[in-house]
Amino acid sequence: MWNGEFIIKSILVLICIAVTWIFSPLLIDLYILPLLKIKEAEIDGLYTAVAALFSALAFAGILLTLMVQNKQLKLQKKELESQQLQAKLNTEIAAYTALLTYYGKNAYEPLACELTSMDIAKKLNAILGDPARISNESE
């Protein structure tokens, strides 16, 4: 998410805003006041407008931050759900593998488990997603 390009762009935007903010009084005095023909008594209102502009930019930055965090939280939630599913599948695989290992060493006991070794193998193949063997499960 935070790749180098994003960080560089963010830093450049912050530098541009800071430079504009620092030089705004000079720019206002030299260019904007003569262009707009604003009197000396009305300068305070112009500085107030510039301050309001930067306040709006700060608020926009906060909104942008919230949007980025929301996106990160959604991605994190998807990853967590995927990990939970994988953990569940791994638990099932381990259980079926343990049963197959047990039946490989001992005789089949229906009282211990209702599944035969073939049933367990079919379930393992279904979980592992082997399409060549899943078709045999329906037989």
N, C-alpha and C positions, 0 to 999 in steps of 0.2 A: 504494500500500500504506500509506504513512504519511500519511494524510489528517489534516486538522486535528482532526476529531472524536476519532480514536484518540489523538492526542497529548494533547488536553485531558483525556480520560478517564484516561490513564496518569498525568498530572501530579496529577489529583485523587486517585487511588488512593495515589500516593506521599505526598501531603500528609496524607491520612487516617492512613496507617501511621505517618508521622513524629509527628503530633500524639498518636496513641495511645501511641506509644513514649515520648514525652517526658512525658506526663501519667500514664503507667501507675503509677509509684510513688505519686503522690498519690491516684489512684483506688483503688489497692490498700489504702493506709492508711485512707482515709476510708470506703470502701464495702464492699470485699470482706472485709477482716479482721473487721469487726464482724458482717457477714452470715454468714460461715462460722465465726465464733467461734474464730478461730485465735489461738493464744498467741504471745507475742513471740518465743519460742525457735524457732518453726516458720516464721517469716517468710522466712528464707533459702531454704527449699524452694519457697515461692511465687514468689520472684523468679527462682529457677532455672527454674521452669515457664514464666514469662513470657519469659525469655531463650530457652528451647527453642521457644516459639511463634514468636518472631520469627526464629529460625534456620530453622524450617520454612517460614515465609513467604518468606524469602530463597531457599531451595532451590526453592520453587514458582515464584518469579520467574525463576530460572535455567532451569527446565524450560520455562516459557512462552517465554522468549527463544529457546531451542533449537527449539521448535516453530515459531515465527514465522520463524526463519532457514531451517528446513527447507522451509517453504512458499515462501519467497522463492527458494530455490535451485531448487525444482521449476518455478516460473514462469519463472525465468531459463533453465533448460534447455529448456523448451518454446519460448521466444522464440528461442534460439540455433538449435534444430533448424529452426524456421520460416525463419529468416534463411538457413540453409544451403540449404534447399530452394529459396528464392527466388533465391539466388545461382546455383544450378545451372540453374534455369529461365532466368534472364537470360542465362547463358552460352550455352545452347542457342539461345535466341531470337537472340542476337547472331550466332552462327555461321550459322544458317539465313538470317538477313537478309543477312549478308555474301555468302553464296552466291547468293541471289536477286539482289542488286545486281550481282554479278559476271556472272551469266547475263543480266542485263538489258543489260549493255554489251558482252558477248562472246558468241560462239556457244557452244552446248552442246558440251562435250567429255567424253565418257564416261570417258576416261582420268583426268581430274582428279577426277571425282566420279561415283559410281554413280547418284545421285539426279537425276531431271529437275527442272526448275523447278516442275512441277505437284506432284511428290512433296514437294518442300521446302515449297511453299505449304500443302499438306495437313498436314504435320507442324507448321508454325507455327500453323495454325488449331487443331490439337489441343492444342498447348501453351497457346495463349492462351484456349482454352475457348469458341470460337465454335460453339454447338450447331447453328446453321443450316448451317454448312459441314462439320462433322464427319461428318454423315450421308453426304456425298458421298465421303468417304474410303473407305467400305466398298465403293463401286462399282468 
